Amino acid sequence: EKSGHQRQTSTDSEQKSLKIIYFVHYVNIFKKQHETITVPNATETVSDLLAFLRKRGKKWKILEDEKVKITVNKHFAELFTKLSDNDEIGIVPSEPQQQIK
């Protein structure tokens, strides 16, 4: 029998897939226009996603919450906007090109 009790063993419920699209100079910095990533379900909001991406290393640290504009499924979003599996996230710089520190 299938029931909700198997939820803990399902890897589908523990992760979500997100398509990330980079704009303007982020394309040159990250060497990609877009990618599909898998994040833990604990990555619930736009702010959580940015924190997740910053953990990738030095050049990713420019994705500071207050220095980017985000779209979720082609609509501008706030840092507290909730993310769902298969969302499309656009990351746009809100300032002229930033220096990588």
N, C-alpha and C positions, 0 to 999 in steps of 0.2 A: 504494500500500500504506500502511496505517496502522501506525505503530509508535511506540514510546516515545521515539524520537529527536525527535519534534516537540514535546516537552514544554516547551522554552524559549519557544516561540511561543504557547503556549496561555495566554490571560489567565485562564481558569478556575483554573489551578493556582497563580496568583500572588496571588489574593485570596480572602477568605472573607466570606460574608455572615453577620451576627449580628443577632439581634433583641434589643434592649436594652429592659428594662422598669424604669422608675424608681418608687420607692416613697416614701411619706411626704412630707416637705418638698422632696425633690428634684423632685417634679412641679411645684411652684410655682416653684422656682429655674430649672429648665430649660425651663419652659413646655411640657412634653409628658409624657405618661404612658409612651409607648413610641416606638421608632423602629427601623427596620432600617438598619444601616450596613454599608458594605463596608470591610474593613480589609486591609492587606497580609498575606500569609501569614507575614511575620516577626512578626506579632502572635500569638504562640503560646500565651501564658498569660494568666490573669486579670490579673496584674500588668502585663503588656505592654498589655492593653486599657485599664486605668486610666491608664497613661502616655499612650496614644494619645488618650484622651478629654480629659485635662488640657491637651493642646496646643491645644484648641479656644479657650481664652481664660480670662479672669479667673474667671468664675463656676464654671468646670469644675475649678478647682484644689482645690476642697473634696473632690474624690474621691481623697483620700489613702489609700494602701494600708491603713493601720492604722485608718482611720475609717469603713470601709464593711464591710458583710457582703455576700457575693456568692452567688448561686445560679447554677448552670449546669444547665439542663434540670430545674429545680425541686428540685435537691438542693444543699444548702450546699456551697460549694467553698472551696478554699484559694487563696492567691495564685499558687501554682505549678501549679494545675490547668490542664491543656492544653485549648485551645479547638479546635473543629472547625467546618467550614462548616455553617451553618444552626442553630447552637446558640442557645438562648434564655438570655439573661443577665439576672438580676434584681440590681438594685443598691439596697441597703437601708442607710440610715444606721445606724451602730452607736452614735451619741451623739445627744443632743437637738440641735435645730437649731443649725447652726454659722453663724457670721457670715462673710460673704464679705469677705475682706481686700483 
